[in-house]
Amino acid sequence: MDKNLEEWYELHKFHFYSGSYETKDLAEFIGVSERTIQRWLKDKTKPNDKQLAKIRKYLEKQESPKEAI
């Protein structure tokens, strides 16, 4: 597993298991199927650089504090 994918995988585990997002939400954001993400997680295929950038953007959005209402 390459470094970028490994980094994403660790972030995915943290955010997924902490309940901050669901795989379907991430898949929709980056324009792939949930099955595609499952293949990435099983190291059967890999996201391209553009997809990795979208994943980072999505995760950063999840990490940013929510604005007070």
N, CA, C and O of each residue as an XYZ file, in Angstrom:
276
protein
N       0.853     -1.177      0.000
C       0.000      0.000      0.000
C       0.897      1.238      0.000
O       1.804      1.349      0.824
N       0.643      2.165     -0.923
C       1.501      3.349     -0.963
C       1.185      4.292      0.197
O       0.162      4.159      0.869
N       2.085      5.242      0.412
C       2.005      6.116      1.587
C       0.707      6.922      1.628
O       0.067      7.007      2.676
N       0.307      7.519      0.487
C      -0.912      8.324      0.470
C      -2.142      7.482      0.780
O      -3.024      7.905      1.527
N      -2.193      6.291      0.204
C      -3.333      5.419      0.450
C      -3.333      4.925      1.891
O      -4.394      4.817      2.506
N      -2.186      4.630      2.423
C      -2.086      4.182      3.812
C      -2.545      5.281      4.765
O      -3.258      5.024      5.735
N      -2.122      6.513      4.472
C      -2.540      7.654      5.292
C      -4.055      7.804      5.255
O      -4.691      8.002      6.290
N      -4.634      7.709      4.052
C      -6.080      7.822      3.932
C      -6.778      6.684      4.671
O      -7.784      6.909      5.345
N      -6.263      5.491      4.553
C      -6.863      4.339      5.204
C      -6.928      4.541      6.716
O      -7.945      4.239      7.340
N      -5.862      5.041      7.297
C      -5.848      5.298      8.741
C      -6.857      6.383      9.107
O      -7.570      6.258     10.103
N      -6.919      7.441      8.312
C      -7.902      8.499      8.567
C      -9.322      7.964      8.407
O     -10.213      8.292      9.190
N      -9.520      7.136      7.381
C     -10.835      6.545      7.150
C     -11.274      5.741      8.375
O     -12.401      5.889      8.847
N     -10.389      4.898      8.883
C     -10.737      4.083     10.053
C     -11.127      4.968     11.226
O     -12.116      4.700     11.909
N     -10.352      6.021     11.459
C     -10.635      6.915     12.573
C     -12.002      7.577     12.411
O     -12.832      7.522     13.318
N     -12.235      8.201     11.261
C     -13.478      8.934     11.048
C     -14.674      8.002     10.931
O     -15.750      8.301     11.450
N     -14.492      6.869     10.249
C     -15.593      5.938     10.063
C     -16.039      5.358     11.405
O     -17.230      5.327     11.714
N     -15.081      4.906     12.185
C     -15.440      4.267     13.453
C     -15.814      5.270     14.537
O     -16.430      4.896     15.535
N     -15.455      6.529     14.357
C     -15.892      7.546     15.318
C     -17.278      8.080     14.950
O     -17.875      8.860     15.693
N     -17.776      7.645     13.789
C     -19.121      8.030     13.375
C     -19.217      9.389     12.713
O     -20.316      9.925     12.574
N     -18.083      9.968     12.294
C     -18.146     11.304     11.700
C     -18.535     11.287     10.221
O     -18.829     12.342      9.658
N     -18.545     10.133      9.590
C     -19.089     10.020      8.242
C     -19.353      8.571      7.901
O     -18.886      7.653      8.575
N     -20.117      8.390      6.834
C     -20.382      7.053      6.331
C     -19.729      6.914      4.962
O     -19.554      7.903      4.250
N     -19.378      5.712      4.605
C     -18.723      5.460      3.328
C     -19.558      5.998      2.172
O     -19.008      6.533      1.210
N     -20.876      5.862      2.255
C     -21.730      6.340      1.164
C     -21.599      7.844      0.971
O     -21.658      8.329     -0.159
N     -21.421      8.595      2.069
C     -21.264     10.048      1.963
C     -19.951     10.409      1.275
O     -19.909     11.298      0.425
N     -18.889      9.716      1.648
C     -17.599      9.948      1.010
C     -17.660      9.573     -0.465
O     -17.159     10.309     -1.315
N     -18.271      8.435     -0.771
C     -18.377      7.978     -2.161
C     -19.116      9.008     -3.007
O     -18.699      9.319     -4.123
N     -20.199      9.528     -2.478
C     -20.973     10.531     -3.206
C     -20.147     11.797     -3.429
O     -20.178     12.379     -4.513
N     -19.411     12.219     -2.403
C     -18.604     13.436     -2.500
C     -17.548     13.333     -3.592
O     -17.323     14.292     -4.330
N     -16.899     12.175     -3.699
C     -15.821     12.059     -4.687
C     -16.280     11.452     -6.009
O     -15.498     11.354     -6.955
N     -17.546     11.045     -6.076
C     -18.101     10.573     -7.348
C     -17.749      9.138     -7.705
O     -17.543      8.818     -8.876
N     -17.682      8.280     -6.705
C     -17.435      6.857     -6.952
C     -18.486      6.049     -6.188
O     -19.255      6.599     -5.399
N     -18.508      4.751     -6.431
C     -19.452      3.897     -5.709
C     -18.864      3.486     -4.363
O     -17.657      3.572     -4.138
N     -19.747      3.038     -3.478
C     -19.277      2.516     -2.192
C     -18.383      1.303     -2.428
O     -17.411      1.088     -1.704
N     -18.717      0.520     -3.439
C     -17.923     -0.670     -3.770
C     -16.496     -0.278     -4.144
O     -15.548     -0.981     -3.795
N     -16.341      0.828     -4.842
C     -15.004      1.304     -5.203
C     -14.190      1.593     -3.946
O     -13.018      1.225     -3.862
N     -14.801      2.241     -2.984
C     -14.103      2.536     -1.731
C     -13.745      1.242     -1.017
O     -12.656      1.123     -0.456
N     -14.641      0.287     -1.032
C     -14.343     -1.006     -0.410
C     -13.142     -1.676     -1.079
O     -12.316     -2.293     -0.406
N     -13.050     -1.552     -2.398
C     -11.892     -2.114     -3.113
C     -10.603     -1.411     -2.704
O      -9.563     -2.053     -2.563
N     -10.666     -0.094     -2.514
C      -9.486      0.653     -2.069
C      -9.054      0.169     -0.691
O      -7.868     -0.046     -0.440
N     -10.029      0.000      0.197
C      -9.716     -0.409      1.563
C      -9.135     -1.817      1.628
O      -8.357     -2.135      2.526
N      -9.515     -2.647      0.679
C      -8.983     -4.019      0.627
C      -7.712     -4.092     -0.219
O      -7.170     -5.175     -0.442
N      -7.238     -2.926     -0.692
C      -6.021     -2.808     -1.497
C      -6.109     -3.605     -2.803
O      -5.108     -4.121     -3.298
N      -7.335     -3.694     -3.353
C      -7.522     -4.361     -4.645
C      -7.319     -3.370     -5.786
O      -6.816     -3.728     -6.851
N      -7.711     -2.134     -5.553
C      -7.458     -1.036     -6.485
C      -7.035      0.160     -5.651
O      -7.059      0.107     -4.422
N      -6.648      1.238     -6.318
C      -6.193      2.430     -5.602
C      -6.841      3.673     -6.191
O      -7.083      3.745     -7.396
N      -7.120      4.651     -5.339
C      -7.631      5.922     -5.863
C      -6.517      6.655     -6.606
O      -5.340      6.541     -6.264
N      -6.912      7.404     -7.624
C      -5.913      8.198     -8.333
C      -5.628      9.474     -7.544
O      -6.256      9.730     -6.517
N      -4.691     10.259     -8.023
C      -4.287     11.470     -7.292
C      -5.443     12.456     -7.116
O      -5.584     13.077     -6.062
N      -6.259     12.592     -8.142
C      -7.395     13.504     -8.066
C      -8.389     13.033     -6.997
O      -8.921     13.842     -6.235
N      -8.631     11.734     -6.949
C      -9.534     11.181     -5.944
C      -8.955     11.331     -4.538
O      -9.685     11.646     -3.597
N      -7.653     11.108     -4.391
C      -7.006     11.298     -3.089
C      -7.140     12.740     -2.609
O      -7.354     12.985     -1.422
N      -7.013     13.690     -3.530
C      -7.158     15.101     -3.170
C      -8.579     15.376     -2.675
O      -8.772     16.117     -1.712
N      -9.569     14.778     -3.336
C     -10.958     14.957     -2.907
C     -11.196     14.305     -1.547
O     -11.933     14.837     -0.717
N     -10.572     13.158     -1.324
C     -10.702     12.478     -0.032
C     -10.142     13.368      1.071
O     -10.772     13.543      2.114
N      -8.959     13.929      0.838
C      -8.358     14.826      1.836
C      -9.269     16.016      2.123
O      -9.471     16.395      3.277
N      -9.814     16.596      1.055
C     -10.704     17.748      1.213
C     -11.930     17.362      2.035
O     -12.357     18.118      2.907
N     -12.488     16.204      1.764
C     -13.655     15.738      2.503
C     -13.327     15.526      3.978
O     -14.082     15.944      4.856
N     -12.204     14.879      4.241
C     -11.827     14.608      5.628
C     -11.497     15.885      6.379
O     -11.808     16.001      7.564
N     -10.871     16.847      5.711
C     -10.588     18.137      6.348
C     -11.898     18.827      6.721
O     -12.011     19.449      7.777
N     -12.880     18.704      5.836
C     -14.199     19.279      6.095
C     -14.819     18.621      7.328
O     -15.471     19.297      8.124
N     -14.629     17.328      7.493
C     -15.166     16.608      8.639
C     -14.460     17.018      9.931
O     -15.069     17.030     11.000
N     -13.177     17.354      9.827
C     -12.392     17.713     11.008
C     -12.643     19.143     11.470
O     -12.473     19.445     12.651
N     -13.047     20.028     10.558
C     -13.218     21.429     10.926
C     -14.395     21.569     11.896
O     -15.423     20.908     11.745
N     -14.226     22.432     12.881
C     -15.293     22.609     13.874
C     -16.554     23.161     13.221
O     -16.494     23.977     12.302
N     -17.678     22.703     13.711
C     -18.970     23.184     13.212
C     -19.178     24.607     13.727
O     -18.828     24.946     14.858
N     -19.765     25.427     12.844
C     -20.037     26.813     13.249
C     -21.175     26.822     14.245
O     -22.116     26.034     14.153
N     -21.072     27.720     15.189
C     -22.133     27.848     16.188
C     -23.394     28.403     15.540
O     -23.333     29.266     14.664
N     -24.512     27.903     15.979
C     -25.792     28.359     15.406
C     -26.327     29.488     16.226
O     -27.394     30.021     15.921
